[in-house]
């Protein structure tokens, strides 16, 4: 499900230093390292981002969390301050998390990985 690619990485360049560009896998692990030719390695911090919640009737009592930066086996979903039980997390890919449950009305959804916590969406 994960496909390699590149992404632009924003950062500050110190005086006397040159900017570098490096390919980062689209589905990079939250704490993955990338090799920069001639310069060694750098750690990438991938913070999950939620783009939409899918509550389509076809998902029954469940829902899908769409976004990016999700990491298989290392992703937690929260409804407000309450962690969604692992049994309710049906599948995780880089861009979609399928849940067997939905939050209460007005409750915010966030996703947490080793890279950080996503934006809150309700």
Biopython code that builds the backbone (N, CA, C, O; Angstrom):
import numpy as np
from Bio.PDB.StructureBuilder import StructureBuilder

atoms = [
    (1, "UNK", "N", (0.806, -1.191, 0.000)),
    (1, "UNK", "CA", (0.000, 0.000, 0.000)),
    (1, "UNK", "C", (0.851, 1.257, 0.000)),
    (1, "UNK", "O", (0.392, 2.319, -0.421)),
    (2, "UNK", "N", (2.065, 1.148, 0.460)),
    (2, "UNK", "CA", (2.939, 2.309, 0.530)),
    (2, "UNK", "C", (3.781, 2.394, -0.733)),
    (2, "UNK", "O", (4.315, 1.389, -1.201)),
    (3, "UNK", "N", (3.898, 3.589, -1.278)),
    (3, "UNK", "CA", (4.687, 3.790, -2.482)),
    (3, "UNK", "C", (5.765, 4.821, -2.201)),
    (3, "UNK", "O", (5.494, 5.849, -1.580)),
    (4, "UNK", "N", (6.995, 4.554, -2.657)),
    (4, "UNK", "CA", (8.062, 5.527, -2.416)),
    (4, "UNK", "C", (7.838, 6.794, -3.229)),
    (4, "UNK", "O", (7.190, 6.773, -4.275)),
    (5, "UNK", "N", (8.377, 7.884, -2.737)),
    (5, "UNK", "CA", (8.255, 9.160, -3.433)),
    (5, "UNK", "C", (9.161, 10.178, -2.797)),
    (5, "UNK", "O", (10.060, 9.830, -2.032)),
    (6, "UNK", "N", (8.932, 11.426, -3.107)),
    (6, "UNK", "CA", (9.718, 12.491, -2.501)),
    (6, "UNK", "C", (8.779, 13.530, -1.921)),
    (6, "UNK", "O", (7.614, 13.632, -2.306)),
    (7, "UNK", "N", (9.309, 14.286, -1.000)),
    (7, "UNK", "CA", (8.534, 15.361, -0.409)),
    (7, "UNK", "C", (9.476, 16.515, -0.118)),
    (7, "UNK", "O", (10.665, 16.302, 0.118)),
    (8, "UNK", "N", (8.964, 17.717, -0.133)),
    (8, "UNK", "CA", (9.769, 18.884, 0.190)),
    (8, "UNK", "C", (9.879, 18.993, 1.704)),
    (8, "UNK", "O", (8.874, 18.910, 2.410)),
    (9, "UNK", "N", (11.061, 19.174, 2.188)),
    (9, "UNK", "CA", (11.289, 19.288, 3.622)),
    (9, "UNK", "C", (11.711, 20.717, 3.920)),
    (9, "UNK", "O", (12.747, 21.178, 3.441)),
    (10, "UNK", "N", (10.908, 21.417, 4.711)),
    (10, "UNK", "CA", (11.234, 22.803, 5.064)),
    (10, "UNK", "C", (12.259, 22.811, 6.181)),
    (10, "UNK", "O", (12.254, 21.932, 7.042)),
    (11, "UNK", "N", (13.125, 23.788, 6.168)),
    (11, "UNK", "CA", (14.115, 23.886, 7.235)),
    (11, "UNK", "C", (14.955, 25.128, 7.056)),
    (11, "UNK", "O", (14.944, 25.747, 5.992)),
    (12, "UNK", "N", (15.673, 25.487, 8.079)),
    (12, "UNK", "CA", (16.535, 26.658, 8.026)),
    (12, "UNK", "C", (17.950, 26.216, 7.653)),
    (12, "UNK", "O", (18.426, 25.171, 8.097)),
    (13, "UNK", "N", (18.599, 27.019, 6.843)),
    (13, "UNK", "CA", (19.981, 26.745, 6.446)),
    (13, "UNK", "C", (20.858, 27.781, 7.129)),
    (13, "UNK", "O", (20.648, 28.984, 6.980)),
    (14, "UNK", "N", (21.849, 27.298, 7.885)),
    (14, "UNK", "CA", (22.748, 28.197, 8.600)),
    (14, "UNK", "C", (23.666, 28.956, 7.655)),
    (14, "UNK", "O", (23.893, 28.532, 6.522)),
    (15, "UNK", "N", (24.188, 30.073, 8.122)),
    (15, "UNK", "CA", (25.117, 30.889, 7.349)),
    (15, "UNK", "C", (26.304, 30.044, 6.905)),
    (15, "UNK", "O", (26.907, 29.337, 7.712)),
    (16, "UNK", "N", (26.633, 30.120, 5.630)),
    (16, "UNK", "CA", (27.762, 29.368, 5.107)),
    (16, "UNK", "C", (27.424, 27.928, 4.755)),
    (16, "UNK", "O", (28.302, 27.169, 4.343)),
    (17, "UNK", "N", (26.180, 27.549, 4.909)),
    (17, "UNK", "CA", (25.770, 26.188, 4.583)),
    (17, "UNK", "C", (24.894, 26.201, 3.343)),
    (17, "UNK", "O", (24.236, 27.199, 3.049)),
    (18, "UNK", "N", (24.888, 25.100, 2.622)),
    (18, "UNK", "CA", (24.084, 24.983, 1.412)),
    (18, "UNK", "C", (22.882, 24.084, 1.678)),
    (18, "UNK", "O", (22.988, 23.118, 2.434)),
    (19, "UNK", "N", (21.739, 24.393, 1.063)),
    (19, "UNK", "CA", (20.572, 23.526, 1.232)),
    (19, "UNK", "C", (20.798, 22.195, 0.513)),
    (19, "UNK", "O", (21.504, 22.137, -0.494)),
    (20, "UNK", "N", (20.203, 21.142, 1.032)),
    (20, "UNK", "CA", (20.300, 19.818, 0.441)),
    (20, "UNK", "C", (18.897, 19.308, 0.171)),
    (20, "UNK", "O", (17.956, 19.650, 0.887)),
    (21, "UNK", "N", (18.759, 18.497, -0.853)),
    (21, "UNK", "CA", (17.477, 17.860, -1.121)),
    (21, "UNK", "C", (17.678, 16.354, -1.050)),
    (21, "UNK", "O", (18.671, 15.824, -1.548)),
    (22, "UNK", "N", (16.718, 15.668, -0.421)),
    (22, "UNK", "CA", (16.827, 14.229, -0.248)),
    (22, "UNK", "C", (15.454, 13.604, -0.475)),
    (22, "UNK", "O", (14.433, 14.183, -0.104)),
    (23, "UNK", "N", (15.434, 12.427, -1.084)),
    (23, "UNK", "CA", (14.173, 11.712, -1.293)),
    (23, "UNK", "C", (13.711, 11.128, 0.041)),
    (23, "UNK", "O", (14.486, 10.485, 0.749)),
    (24, "UNK", "N", (12.460, 11.354, 0.370)),
    (24, "UNK", "CA", (11.860, 10.808, 1.584)),
    (24, "UNK", "C", (10.695, 9.931, 1.151)),
    (24, "UNK", "O", (9.822, 10.398, 0.419)),
    (25, "UNK", "N", (10.657, 8.676, 1.581)),
    (25, "UNK", "CA", (9.537, 7.812, 1.190)),
    (25, "UNK", "C", (8.207, 8.418, 1.598)),
    (25, "UNK", "O", (8.082, 8.979, 2.686)),
    (26, "UNK", "N", (7.215, 8.306, 0.726)),
    (26, "UNK", "CA", (5.891, 8.838, 1.019)),
    (26, "UNK", "C", (5.345, 8.251, 2.302)),
    (26, "UNK", "O", (4.660, 8.941, 3.056)),
    (27, "UNK", "N", (5.633, 7.009, 2.559)),
    (27, "UNK", "CA", (5.122, 6.328, 3.744)),
    (27, "UNK", "C", (6.255, 6.109, 4.742)),
    (27, "UNK", "O", (6.434, 5.003, 5.252)),
    (28, "UNK", "N", (7.014, 7.157, 5.015)),
    (28, "UNK", "CA", (8.147, 7.044, 5.941)),
    (28, "UNK", "C", (7.650, 6.730, 7.344)),
    (28, "UNK", "O", (6.580, 7.178, 7.758)),
    (29, "UNK", "N", (8.442, 5.958, 8.060)),
    (29, "UNK", "CA", (8.135, 5.679, 9.464)),
    (29, "UNK", "C", (8.258, 6.981, 10.250)),
    (29, "UNK", "O", (9.005, 7.872, 9.846)),
    (30, "UNK", "N", (7.536, 7.109, 11.372)),
    (30, "UNK", "CA", (7.557, 8.363, 12.129)),
    (30, "UNK", "C", (8.939, 8.808, 12.583)),
    (30, "UNK", "O", (9.149, 9.995, 12.834)),
    (31, "UNK", "N", (9.884, 7.880, 12.693)),
    (31, "UNK", "CA", (11.228, 8.255, 13.138)),
    (31, "UNK", "C", (12.294, 7.688, 12.205)),
    (31, "UNK", "O", (13.393, 7.343, 12.638)),
    (32, "UNK", "N", (11.955, 7.597, 10.925)),
    (32, "UNK", "CA", (12.862, 7.010, 9.939)),
    (32, "UNK", "C", (14.088, 7.880, 9.704)),
    (32, "UNK", "O", (14.039, 9.101, 9.858)),
    (33, "UNK", "N", (15.198, 7.229, 9.326)),
    (33, "UNK", "CA", (16.391, 7.961, 8.924)),
    (33, "UNK", "C", (16.519, 7.893, 7.411)),
    (33, "UNK", "O", (16.186, 6.874, 6.806)),
    (34, "UNK", "N", (16.993, 8.958, 6.800)),
    (34, "UNK", "CA", (17.265, 8.974, 5.367)),
    (34, "UNK", "C", (18.735, 9.285, 5.165)),
    (34, "UNK", "O", (19.345, 10.019, 5.942)),
    (35, "UNK", "N", (19.292, 8.717, 4.112)),
    (35, "UNK", "CA", (20.704, 8.946, 3.802)),
    (35, "UNK", "C", (20.827, 10.139, 2.870)),
    (35, "UNK", "O", (20.113, 10.244, 1.873)),
    (36, "UNK", "N", (21.732, 11.024, 3.205)),
    (36, "UNK", "CA", (22.024, 12.184, 2.370)),
    (36, "UNK", "C", (23.408, 11.954, 1.802)),
    (36, "UNK", "O", (24.409, 12.006, 2.517)),
    (37, "UNK", "N", (23.449, 11.697, 0.502)),
    (37, "UNK", "CA", (24.716, 11.343, -0.156)),
    (37, "UNK", "C", (25.807, 12.347, 0.182)),
    (37, "UNK", "O", (25.621, 13.554, 0.029)),
    (38, "UNK", "N", (26.945, 11.841, 0.644)),
    (38, "UNK", "CA", (28.092, 12.683, 0.968)),
    (38, "UNK", "C", (27.995, 13.414, 2.295)),
    (38, "UNK", "O", (28.918, 14.137, 2.671)),
    (39, "UNK", "N", (26.879, 13.235, 3.020)),
    (39, "UNK", "CA", (26.693, 13.985, 4.262)),
    (39, "UNK", "C", (26.236, 13.130, 5.433)),
    (39, "UNK", "O", (26.116, 13.645, 6.544)),
    (40, "UNK", "N", (25.978, 11.854, 5.228)),
    (40, "UNK", "CA", (25.541, 10.994, 6.323)),
    (40, "UNK", "C", (24.039, 10.813, 6.350)),
    (40, "UNK", "O", (23.389, 10.763, 5.305)),
    (41, "UNK", "N", (23.492, 10.715, 7.545)),
    (41, "UNK", "CA", (22.068, 10.434, 7.710)),
    (41, "UNK", "C", (21.383, 11.556, 8.486)),
    (41, "UNK", "O", (22.006, 12.297, 9.245)),
    (42, "UNK", "N", (20.078, 11.646, 8.262)),
    (42, "UNK", "CA", (19.252, 12.589, 9.012)),
    (42, "UNK", "C", (17.991, 11.862, 9.440)),
    (42, "UNK", "O", (17.484, 11.010, 8.711)),
    (43, "UNK", "N", (17.492, 12.189, 10.601)),
    (43, "UNK", "CA", (16.260, 11.584, 11.089)),
    (43, "UNK", "C", (15.080, 12.428, 10.591)),
    (43, "UNK", "O", (15.084, 13.656, 10.687)),
    (44, "UNK", "N", (14.090, 11.743, 10.068)),
    (44, "UNK", "CA", (12.885, 12.401, 9.578)),
    (44, "UNK", "C", (11.827, 12.296, 10.669)),
    (44, "UNK", "O", (11.624, 11.221, 11.234)),
    (45, "UNK", "N", (11.159, 13.392, 10.965)),
    (45, "UNK", "CA", (10.062, 13.356, 11.923)),
    (45, "UNK", "C", (8.765, 13.505, 11.139)),
    (45, "UNK", "O", (8.464, 14.578, 10.617)),
    (46, "UNK", "N", (7.999, 12.418, 11.061)),
    (46, "UNK", "CA", (6.743, 12.416, 10.325)),
    (46, "UNK", "C", (5.605, 12.574, 11.328)),
    (46, "UNK", "O", (5.377, 11.695, 12.159)),
    (47, "UNK", "N", (4.899, 13.685, 11.249)),
    (47, "UNK", "CA", (3.772, 13.947, 12.135)),
    (47, "UNK", "C", (2.493, 13.637, 11.365)),
    (47, "UNK", "O", (2.311, 14.156, 10.264)),
    (48, "UNK", "N", (1.599, 12.805, 11.908)),
    (48, "UNK", "CA", (0.373, 12.480, 11.187)),
    (48, "UNK", "C", (-0.506, 13.706, 10.974)),
    (48, "UNK", "O", (-0.484, 14.651, 11.763)),
    (49, "UNK", "N", (-1.280, 13.673, 9.890)),
    (49, "UNK", "CA", (-2.185, 14.772, 9.556)),
    (49, "UNK", "C", (-3.515, 14.185, 9.106)),
    (49, "UNK", "O", (-3.551, 13.320, 8.231)),
    (50, "UNK", "N", (-4.603, 14.652, 9.701)),
    (50, "UNK", "CA", (-5.938, 14.205, 9.305)),
    (50, "UNK", "C", (-6.479, 15.197, 8.281)),
    (50, "UNK", "O", (-6.503, 16.403, 8.525)),
    (51, "UNK", "N", (-6.918, 14.671, 7.117)),
    (51, "UNK", "CA", (-7.510, 15.541, 6.098)),
    (51, "UNK", "C", (-9.036, 15.487, 6.123)),
    (51, "UNK", "O", (-9.693, 16.463, 5.759)),
    (52, "UNK", "N", (-9.613, 14.347, 6.552)),
    (52, "UNK", "CA", (-11.078, 14.227, 6.587)),
    (52, "UNK", "C", (-11.478, 13.000, 7.386)),
    (52, "UNK", "O", (-10.702, 12.058, 7.550)),
    (53, "UNK", "N", (-12.717, 13.036, 7.882)),
    (53, "UNK", "CA", (-13.330, 11.873, 8.520)),
    (53, "UNK", "C", (-14.437, 11.396, 7.591)),
    (53, "UNK", "O", (-15.262, 12.194, 7.145)),
    (54, "UNK", "N", (-14.461, 10.099, 7.296)),
    (54, "UNK", "CA", (-15.458, 9.526, 6.397)),
    (54, "UNK", "C", (-16.455, 8.728, 7.227)),
    (54, "UNK", "O", (-16.126, 7.678, 7.779)),
    (55, "UNK", "N", (-17.673, 9.242, 7.304)),
    (55, "UNK", "CA", (-18.739, 8.568, 8.053)),
    (55, "UNK", "C", (-19.797, 8.027, 7.096)),
    (55, "UNK", "O", (-20.986, 8.035, 7.417)),
    (56, "UNK", "N", (-19.383, 7.568, 5.949)),
    (56, "UNK", "CA", (-20.309, 7.051, 4.940)),
    (56, "UNK", "C", (-21.179, 5.946, 5.527)),
    (56, "UNK", "O", (-20.702, 5.142, 6.327)),
    (57, "UNK", "N", (-22.471, 5.898, 5.130)),
    (57, "UNK", "CA", (-23.359, 4.833, 5.603)),
    (57, "UNK", "C", (-22.828, 3.432, 5.277)),
    (57, "UNK", "O", (-23.135, 2.474, 5.986)),
    (58, "UNK", "N", (-22.039, 3.312, 4.214)),
    (58, "UNK", "CA", (-21.492, 2.003, 3.841)),
    (58, "UNK", "C", (-20.517, 1.463, 4.884)),
    (58, "UNK", "O", (-20.193, 0.275, 4.869)),
    (59, "UNK", "N", (-20.048, 2.324, 5.789)),
    (59, "UNK", "CA", (-19.120, 1.896, 6.843)),
    (59, "UNK", "C", (-19.854, 1.454, 8.114)),
    (59, "UNK", "O", (-19.224, 1.151, 9.127)),
    (60, "UNK", "N", (-21.191, 1.419, 8.051)),
    (60, "UNK", "CA", (-21.981, 0.983, 9.200)),
    (60, "UNK", "C", (-21.739, 1.860, 10.408)),
    (60, "UNK", "O", (-21.829, 3.085, 10.323)),
    (61, "UNK", "N", (-21.426, 1.229, 11.549)),
    (61, "UNK", "CA", (-21.163, 1.965, 12.787)),
    (61, "UNK", "C", (-19.724, 2.464, 12.857)),
    (61, "UNK", "O", (-19.350, 3.155, 13.805)),
    (62, "UNK", "N", (-18.917, 2.116, 11.854)),
    (62, "UNK", "CA", (-17.519, 2.524, 11.838)),
    (62, "UNK", "C", (-17.301, 3.796, 11.049)),
    (62, "UNK", "O", (-18.252, 4.455, 10.629)),
    (63, "UNK", "N", (-16.043, 4.132, 10.854)),
    (63, "UNK", "CA", (-15.671, 5.314, 10.077)),
    (63, "UNK", "C", (-14.237, 5.167, 9.604)),
    (63, "UNK", "O", (-13.502, 4.293, 10.063)),
    (64, "UNK", "N", (-13.851, 6.033, 8.684)),
    (64, "UNK", "CA", (-12.478, 6.063, 8.191)),
    (64, "UNK", "C", (-11.866, 7.414, 8.530)),
    (64, "UNK", "O", (-12.529, 8.447, 8.435)),
    (65, "UNK", "N", (-10.611, 7.399, 8.922)),
    (65, "UNK", "CA", (-9.848, 8.618, 9.156)),
    (65, "UNK", "C", (-8.883, 8.722, 7.978)),
    (65, "UNK", "O", (-8.007, 7.872, 7.815)),
    (66, "UNK", "N", (-9.040, 9.752, 7.162)),
    (66, "UNK", "CA", (-8.187, 9.960, 5.990)),
    (66, "UNK", "C", (-7.122, 10.996, 6.311)),
    (66, "UNK", "O", (-7.375, 11.949, 7.048)),
    (67, "UNK", "N", (-5.939, 10.811, 5.760)),
    (67, "UNK", "CA", (-4.851, 11.755, 5.981)),
    (67, "UNK", "C", (-3.544, 11.188, 5.495)),
    (67, "UNK", "O", (-3.505, 10.493, 4.480)),
    (68, "UNK", "N", (-2.471, 11.473, 6.206)),
    (68, "UNK", "CA", (-1.165, 10.907, 5.869)),
    (68, "UNK", "C", (-0.289, 10.881, 7.114)),
    (68, "UNK", "O", (-0.593, 11.510, 8.128)),
    (69, "UNK", "N", (0.809, 10.134, 7.009)),
    (69, "UNK", "CA", (1.733, 10.011, 8.135)),
    (69, "UNK", "C", (1.333, 8.971, 9.151)),
    (69, "UNK", "O", (1.921, 8.898, 10.230)),
    (70, "UNK", "N", (0.315, 8.142, 8.813)),
    (70, "UNK", "CA", (-0.073, 7.074, 9.718)),
    (70, "UNK", "C", (0.952, 5.947, 9.606)),
    (70, "UNK", "O", (1.513, 5.737, 8.531)),
    (71, "UNK", "N", (1.203, 5.232, 10.676)),
    (71, "UNK", "CA", (2.228, 4.190, 10.691)),
    (71, "UNK", "C", (1.649, 2.887, 11.212)),
    (71, "UNK", "O", (1.143, 2.831, 12.333)),
    (72, "UNK", "N", (1.721, 1.844, 10.407)),
    (72, "UNK", "CA", (1.202, 0.534, 10.795)),
    (72, "UNK", "C", (1.853, 0.069, 12.090)),
    (72, "UNK", "O", (3.077, 0.088, 12.223)),
    (73, "UNK", "N", (1.028, -0.347, 13.043)),
    (73, "UNK", "CA", (1.540, -0.889, 14.293)),
    (73, "UNK", "C", (2.033, 0.141, 15.286)),
    (73, "UNK", "O", (2.407, -0.214, 16.404)),
    (74, "UNK", "N", (2.042, 1.394, 14.911)),
    (74, "UNK", "CA", (2.558, 2.426, 15.816)),
    (74, "UNK", "C", (1.652, 3.649, 15.826)),
    (74, "UNK", "O", (2.114, 4.769, 16.044)),
    (75, "UNK", "N", (0.358, 3.434, 15.591)),
    (75, "UNK", "CA", (-0.580, 4.544, 15.496)),
    (75, "UNK", "C", (-1.685, 4.373, 16.525)),
    (75, "UNK", "O", (-2.271, 3.297, 16.648)),
    (76, "UNK", "N", (-1.964, 5.433, 17.259)),
    (76, "UNK", "CA", (-3.056, 5.430, 18.234)),
    (76, "UNK", "C", (-4.077, 6.474, 17.795)),
    (76, "UNK", "O", (-3.712, 7.550, 17.320)),
    (77, "UNK", "N", (-5.362, 6.148, 17.959)),
    (77, "UNK", "CA", (-6.443, 7.073, 17.629)),
    (77, "UNK", "C", (-7.129, 7.456, 18.926)),
    (77, "UNK", "O", (-7.368, 6.610, 19.787)),
    (78, "UNK", "N", (-7.446, 8.745, 19.063)),
    (78, "UNK", "CA", (-8.119, 9.245, 20.256)),
    (78, "UNK", "C", (-9.416, 9.936, 19.884)),
    (78, "UNK", "O", (-9.475, 10.671, 18.899)),
    (79, "UNK", "N", (-10.457, 9.700, 20.674)),
    (79, "UNK", "CA", (-11.702, 10.468, 20.622)),
    (79, "UNK", "C", (-11.652, 11.343, 21.859)),
    (79, "UNK", "O", (-11.852, 10.859, 22.973)),
    (80, "UNK", "N", (-11.386, 12.631, 21.674)),
    (80, "UNK", "CA", (-11.145, 13.494, 22.820)),
    (80, "UNK", "C", (-9.875, 13.022, 23.506)),
    (80, "UNK", "O", (-8.842, 12.863, 22.855)),
    (81, "UNK", "N", (-9.940, 12.796, 24.813)),
    (81, "UNK", "CA", (-8.774, 12.318, 25.568)),
    (81, "UNK", "C", (-8.761, 10.798, 25.712)),
    (81, "UNK", "O", (-7.850, 10.241, 26.324)),
    (82, "UNK", "N", (-9.771, 10.120, 25.149)),
    (82, "UNK", "CA", (-9.898, 8.674, 25.307)),
    (82, "UNK", "C", (-9.311, 7.936, 24.114)),
    (82, "UNK", "O", (-9.688, 8.181, 22.968)),
    (83, "UNK", "N", (-8.382, 7.028, 24.399)),
    (83, "UNK", "CA", (-7.767, 6.219, 23.349)),
    (83, "UNK", "C", (-8.765, 5.186, 22.844)),
    (83, "UNK", "O", (-9.418, 4.508, 23.637)),
    (84, "UNK", "N", (-8.883, 5.067, 21.513)),
    (84, "UNK", "CA", (-9.746, 4.059, 20.909)),
    (84, "UNK", "C", (-9.115, 2.689, 21.144)),
    (84, "UNK", "O", (-7.919, 2.505, 20.917)),
    (85, "UNK", "N", (-9.920, 1.731, 21.599)),
    (85, "UNK", "CA", (-9.422, 0.381, 21.883)),
    (85, "UNK", "C", (-8.830, -0.243, 20.628)),
    (85, "UNK", "O", (-9.358, -0.067, 19.530)),
    (86, "UNK", "N", (-7.731, -0.973, 20.796)),
    (86, "UNK", "CA", (-7.048, -1.609, 19.663)),
    (86, "UNK", "C", (-7.996, -2.489, 18.857)),
    (86, "UNK", "O", (-7.858, -2.577, 17.637)),
    (87, "UNK", "N", (-8.948, -3.135, 19.505)),
    (87, "UNK", "CA", (-9.900, -4.004, 18.807)),
    (87, "UNK", "C", (-10.805, -3.214, 17.858)),
    (87, "UNK", "O", (-11.378, -3.786, 16.931)),
    (88, "UNK", "N", (-10.933, -1.913, 18.083)),
    (88, "UNK", "CA", (-11.774, -1.067, 17.230)),
    (88, "UNK", "C", (-10.992, -0.441, 16.070)),
    (88, "UNK", "O", (-11.588, 0.177, 15.188)),
    (89, "UNK", "N", (-9.671, -0.595, 16.063)),
    (89, "UNK", "CA", (-8.830, -0.124, 14.961)),
    (89, "UNK", "C", (-8.695, -1.298, 13.999)),
    (89, "UNK", "O", (-7.872, -2.190, 14.205)),
    (90, "UNK", "N", (-9.515, -1.291, 12.942)),
    (90, "UNK", "CA", (-9.621, -2.439, 12.046)),
    (90, "UNK", "C", (-8.447, -2.553, 11.087)),
    (90, "UNK", "O", (-7.989, -3.658, 10.800)),
    (91, "UNK", "N", (-7.956, -1.427, 10.589)),
    (91, "UNK", "CA", (-6.784, -1.449, 9.706)),
    (91, "UNK", "C", (-6.148, -0.072, 9.663)),
    (91, "UNK", "O", (-6.802, 0.951, 9.870)),
    (92, "UNK", "N", (-4.834, -0.080, 9.384)),
    (92, "UNK", "CA", (-4.080, 1.166, 9.274)),
    (92, "UNK", "C", (-3.210, 1.074, 8.033)),
    (92, "UNK", "O", (-2.447, 0.121, 7.876)),
    (93, "UNK", "N", (-3.320, 2.059, 7.150)),
    (93, "UNK", "CA", (-2.382, 2.204, 6.039)),
    (93, "UNK", "C", (-1.770, 3.588, 6.181)),
    (93, "UNK", "O", (-2.082, 4.303, 7.133)),
    (94, "UNK", "N", (-0.926, 3.971, 5.275)),
    (94, "UNK", "CA", (-0.271, 5.282, 5.365)),
    (94, "UNK", "C", (-1.261, 6.435, 5.311)),
    (94, "UNK", "O", (-1.016, 7.503, 5.872)),
    (95, "UNK", "N", (-2.402, 6.209, 4.622)),
    (95, "UNK", "CA", (-3.331, 7.313, 4.375)),
    (95, "UNK", "C", (-4.740, 7.093, 4.906)),
    (95, "UNK", "O", (-5.552, 8.017, 4.859)),
    (96, "UNK", "N", (-5.064, 5.896, 5.412)),
    (96, "UNK", "CA", (-6.419, 5.613, 5.892)),
    (96, "UNK", "C", (-6.368, 4.717, 7.122)),
    (96, "UNK", "O", (-5.643, 3.723, 7.161)),
    (97, "UNK", "N", (-7.155, 5.092, 8.125)),
    (97, "UNK", "CA", (-7.358, 4.245, 9.298)),
    (97, "UNK", "C", (-8.837, 3.892, 9.319)),
    (97, "UNK", "O", (-9.684, 4.784, 9.332)),
    (98, "UNK", "N", (-9.162, 2.593, 9.323)),
    (98, "UNK", "CA", (-10.545, 2.145, 9.420)),
    (98, "UNK", "C", (-10.847, 1.780, 10.868)),
    (98, "UNK", "O", (-10.125, 1.010, 11.501)),
    (99, "UNK", "N", (-11.941, 2.357, 11.376)),
    (99, "UNK", "CA", (-12.345, 2.112, 12.755)),
    (99, "UNK", "C", (-13.693, 1.410, 12.785)),
    (99, "UNK", "O", (-14.515, 1.590, 11.887)),
    (100, "UNK", "N", (-13.914, 0.620, 13.806)),
    (100, "UNK", "CA", (-15.186, -0.058, 13.996)),
    (100, "UNK", "C", (-16.111, 0.711, 14.912)),
    (100, "UNK", "O", (-17.113, 0.167, 15.377)),
    (101, "UNK", "N", (-15.799, 1.953, 15.178)),
    (101, "UNK", "CA", (-16.566, 2.794, 16.088)),
    (101, "UNK", "C", (-16.515, 4.237, 15.595)),
    (101, "UNK", "O", (-15.743, 4.572, 14.696)),
    (102, "UNK", "N", (-17.336, 5.074, 16.188)),
    (102, "UNK", "CA", (-17.363, 6.510, 15.867)),
    (102, "UNK", "C", (-17.333, 7.315, 17.155)),
    (102, "UNK", "O", (-17.750, 6.824, 18.204)),
    (103, "UNK", "N", (-16.838, 8.561, 17.084)),
    (103, "UNK", "CA", (-16.843, 9.405, 18.278)),
    (103, "UNK", "C", (-18.251, 9.928, 18.566)),
    (103, "UNK", "O", (-19.116, 9.933, 17.691)),
    (104, "UNK", "N", (-18.458, 10.357, 19.785)),
    (104, "UNK", "CA", (-19.717, 11.005, 20.154)),
    (104, "UNK", "C", (-19.809, 12.332, 19.411)),
    (104, "UNK", "O", (-18.791, 12.884, 18.993)),
    (105, "UNK", "N", (-21.003, 12.838, 19.248)),
    (105, "UNK", "CA", (-21.225, 14.106, 18.552)),
    (105, "UNK", "C", (-20.353, 15.206, 19.165)),
    (105, "UNK", "O", (-20.352, 15.401, 20.381)),
    (106, "UNK", "N", (-19.618, 15.915, 18.324)),
    (106, "UNK", "CA", (-18.781, 17.021, 18.758)),
    (106, "UNK", "C", (-17.423, 16.623, 19.306)),
    (106, "UNK", "O", (-16.595, 17.490, 19.583)),
    (107, "UNK", "N", (-17.177, 15.331, 19.470)),
    (107, "UNK", "CA", (-15.902, 14.872, 20.010)),
    (107, "UNK", "C", (-14.824, 14.945, 18.932)),
    (107, "UNK", "O", (-15.063, 14.563, 17.787)),
    (108, "UNK", "N", (-13.652, 15.430, 19.292)),
    (108, "UNK", "CA", (-12.563, 15.575, 18.328)),
    (108, "UNK", "C", (-11.764, 14.291, 18.195)),
    (108, "UNK", "O", (-11.598, 13.540, 19.156)),
    (109, "UNK", "N", (-11.268, 14.051, 16.973)),
    (109, "UNK", "CA", (-10.456, 12.875, 16.665)),
    (109, "UNK", "C", (-9.028, 13.337, 16.427)),
    (109, "UNK", "O", (-8.800, 14.304, 15.700)),
    (110, "UNK", "N", (-8.062, 12.650, 17.037)),
    (110, "UNK", "CA", (-6.646, 12.896, 16.770)),
    (110, "UNK", "C", (-5.954, 11.552, 16.562)),
    (110, "UNK", "O", (-6.448, 10.507, 16.984)),
    (111, "UNK", "N", (-4.810, 11.606, 15.907)),
    (111, "UNK", "CA", (-3.990, 10.426, 15.660)),
    (111, "UNK", "C", (-2.607, 10.710, 16.213)),
    (111, "UNK", "O", (-2.056, 11.789, 15.998)),
    (112, "UNK", "N", (-2.037, 9.725, 16.940)),
    (112, "UNK", "CA", (-0.716, 9.904, 17.544)),
    (112, "UNK", "C", (0.223, 8.799, 17.064)),
    (112, "UNK", "O", (-0.135, 7.622, 17.058)),
    (113, "UNK", "N", (1.419, 9.195, 16.666)),
    (113, "UNK", "CA", (2.494, 8.264, 16.319)),
    (113, "UNK", "C", (3.740, 8.715, 17.071)),
    (113, "UNK", "O", (3.694, 9.685, 17.827)),
    (114, "UNK", "N", (4.851, 8.015, 16.866)),
    (114, "UNK", "CA", (6.108, 8.419, 17.500)),
    (114, "UNK", "C", (6.548, 9.790, 17.006)),
    (114, "UNK", "O", (7.327, 10.467, 17.678)),
    (115, "UNK", "N", (6.060, 10.210, 15.840)),
    (115, "UNK", "CA", (6.441, 11.507, 15.279)),
    (115, "UNK", "C", (5.687, 12.687, 15.864)),
    (115, "UNK", "O", (6.123, 13.830, 15.731)),
    (116, "UNK", "N", (4.543, 12.419, 16.518)),
    (116, "UNK", "CA", (3.774, 13.512, 17.091)),
    (116, "UNK", "C", (2.281, 13.238, 17.039)),
    (116, "UNK", "O", (1.855, 12.121, 16.744)),
    (117, "UNK", "N", (1.494, 14.256, 17.325)),
    (117, "UNK", "CA", (0.037, 14.159, 17.336)),
    (117, "UNK", "C", (-0.522, 15.040, 16.231)),
    (117, "UNK", "O", (-0.075, 16.167, 16.018)),
    (118, "UNK", "N", (-1.516, 14.491, 15.530)),
    (118, "UNK", "CA", (-2.138, 15.189, 14.408)),
    (118, "UNK", "C", (-2.970, 16.383, 14.867)),
    (118, "UNK", "O", (-3.142, 16.642, 16.058)),
    (119, "UNK", "N", (-3.470, 17.086, 13.875)),
    (119, "UNK", "CA", (-4.483, 18.108, 14.098)),
    (119, "UNK", "C", (-5.753, 17.427, 14.593)),
    (119, "UNK", "O", (-5.966, 16.247, 14.314)),
    (120, "UNK", "N", (-6.595, 18.144, 15.319)),
    (120, "UNK", "CA", (-7.856, 17.608, 15.817)),
    (120, "UNK", "C", (-8.965, 17.915, 14.809)),
    (120, "UNK", "O", (-9.064, 19.030, 14.297)),
    (121, "UNK", "N", (-9.801, 16.899, 14.532)),
    (121, "UNK", "CA", (-10.902, 17.061, 13.588)),
    (121, "UNK", "C", (-12.162, 16.510, 14.233)),
    (121, "UNK", "O", (-12.123, 15.477, 14.901)),
    (122, "UNK", "N", (-13.281, 17.202, 14.034)),
    (122, "UNK", "CA", (-14.550, 16.687, 14.565)),
    (122, "UNK", "C", (-15.593, 16.632, 13.476)),
    (122, "UNK", "O", (-16.727, 16.226, 13.727)),
]
sb = StructureBuilder()
sb.init_structure("model")
sb.init_model(0)
sb.init_chain("A")
sb.init_seg("    ")
for serial, (resi, resn, name, xyz) in enumerate(atoms, 1):
    if name == "N":
        sb.init_residue(resn, " ", resi, " ")
    sb.init_atom(name, np.array(xyz, "f"), 0.0, 1.0, " ", f" {name:<3s}", serial, name[0])
structure = sb.get_structure()
